[in-house]
Amino acid sequence: MKIRYPEIPSPCYVLVEDLLRANLKILRHVSEQSGAKILLALKGYALWRSFPLVAEYLHGITASGIYEARLGAEEFKGGEISVYSPAFKESEIDALLPIADHIIFNSPTQLHRFKRKVLGAGRKIDCGIRLNPLYSEVSPPIYNPCIEGSRLGIVPEELHKCELDGVSGLHFHTHCEQNSDALQRTLEHFELHFGHLIDKMKWVNFGGGHHITRKDYDVNLLIEIIKDFRARHGGVDVYLEPGEAVGWQCGFLKGSVLDITYNAMPIAILDVSASAHMPDCLEMPYRPMIRGSAEPGVLPYSYRFGAPTCLAGDVIGDYSFETAIEIGDEVIFEDMIHYTIVKNNTFNGIPLPSIGMLRSDGSFKLLREFGYEHYKERNS
Ligand SMILES: *Cc1c(COP(=O)(O)O)cnc(C)c1O
C-alpha cells in the first residue's frame, strides 16, 4: 500500500472539512424546512476547534454535564446550551446557572430540588424533564434507554409525582442510529403517555440518535413529522440533538503497520488500538472499515489487524487486500471522528493519536499532539 498522506503523523484522527460541511448542510436544511432547532450533542463529537464552522449551521450544543456545557459556552459562540444529566450535584447546578439555557431533569426529586434555584437564577433558564415513553427500537440493550428498569427518564406511572409548574420543556431520547420511521412510531407512544402535557410547554426535545446524514435516511419524512407535530401542538418548538449525525463519515484515523507476524494467518500489528482509540469497536461491537480492503479471503492477501497493547482481545478485525502489506504501510480507518476522540484513553500507556484537519483547499492542519505528560497526569 502506498502512503497517501505523508504529511499526516501516525496515528492521527483527521477531520475532513468538506465532509463535515456536507453533513451540516443537510442538518441546516432540516432545520429550515421543519422549523426545528438542532443542537450538537458533545457526547459524540466535541472537536471544539471546528465549532466556529458548526455554529454557522446549528443552533447550539447539548451537554451531558458541566464539562460539556462549559466547552459549549467557551467555544460555541452564541449557541444555545441544553444540559441533561441522570443526576446533577448542587455544585454542578450552581456552575450551570451562568451558562445553561435549558436544564433537563431526570426525576421528580431532581426537579423539585433544583427548580426554584434555576428559575431564580437571574437570567432566563428553562426547566425541562426527561420522559421515558416506554418505547425504543434500539438494540443491543446497552444502548436502549427504555429497557425494563432503565434509570433514564421519568416513566408514565411516576409522572404524577412531578410538580409541573415552572416546567417549560419535555425531552425524550430513545434513538440510536435510527431512521425517521422509528421517530414516527416513537411519537405515537410519547403522545399516548405524555401528549396531555405538550400544549402547556414551550418546547419538546426529540433527543439524539437520528441518523439524518446517513445516505438512506428519509429526511423528507423527518421534516413532515416535525411540521405535523408542531401544527398539532400550537407551534411548539421542537429540538433535535444529534451527535453521530454531525460527525458521521467525516474523517478517518490514520495508523501504520509496525510489524507482521504469523499464527494460523498473517497478523499485522498497528500503532492503533481498538481498546484505546476506537473503543466502540469492542463495545458495540463492530468491525471498522479500512480503505482499500475487503472481507478476509476476498482479495489475494488476508491479514488480522491487531493493536500494540497486551490485551489479547485488542483485535481490530480481519481484512484482505489487493497487494501484500509491508511494515511502514499506512492504514486508513474510515469514519473515526464520532464517539472515538471523546472516548479514547491511554490504556497500556499507548500514545494518544494526534488530531488534525484536512481543509477544503487540500492542506493538512495539525490541531493537537499528545505526549507522555497526558499519560502521566491521568495516573498521578
Ligand atoms: C447520546 C445522546 C445524544 C446524541 O446521540 P447520537 O446517537 O450521537 O445522535 C443526544 N441526547 C442524549 C440525551 C444522549 O444521551
The ligand as an SDF file (V2000), in Angstrom:
LIG
                    3D

 15 15  0  0  0  0  0  0  0  0999 V2000
  -26.2310   10.2490   23.2740 C   0  0  0  0  0  0  0  0  0  0  0  0
  -27.2470   11.3050   23.3620 C   0  0  0  0  0  0  0  0  0  0  0  0
  -27.4660   12.1740   22.2790 C   0  0  0  0  0  0  0  0  0  0  0  0
  -26.7420   12.0500   20.9680 C   0  0  0  0  0  0  0  0  0  0  0  0
  -26.9930   10.8210   20.3680 O   0  0  0  0  0  0  0  0  0  0  0  0
  -26.4190   10.4440   18.9110 P   0  0  0  0  0  0  0  0  0  0  0  0
  -26.7300    8.9960   18.7930 O   0  0  0  0  0  0  0  0  0  0  0  0
  -24.9560   10.7200   18.9390 O   0  0  0  0  0  0  0  0  0  0  0  0
  -27.1330   11.2870   17.9350 O   0  0  0  0  0  0  0  0  0  0  0  0
  -28.4260   13.1600   22.4370 C   0  0  0  0  0  0  0  0  0  0  0  0
  -29.1230   13.2910   23.5850 N   0  0  0  0  0  0  0  0  0  0  0  0
  -28.9280   12.4820   24.6490 C   0  0  0  0  0  0  0  0  0  0  0  0
  -29.7340   12.6860   25.8840 C   0  0  0  0  0  0  0  0  0  0  0  0
  -27.9920   11.4590   24.5730 C   0  0  0  0  0  0  0  0  0  0  0  0
  -27.8140   10.6440   25.6170 O   0  0  0  0  0  0  0  0  0  0  0  0
  1  2  1  0
  2  3  1  0
  2 14  2  0
  3  4  1  0
  3 10  2  0
  4  5  1  0
  5  6  1  0
  6  7  2  0
  6  8  1  0
  6  9  1  0
 10 11  1  0
 11 12  2  0
 12 13  1  0
 12 14  1  0
 14 15  1  0
M  END
$$$$
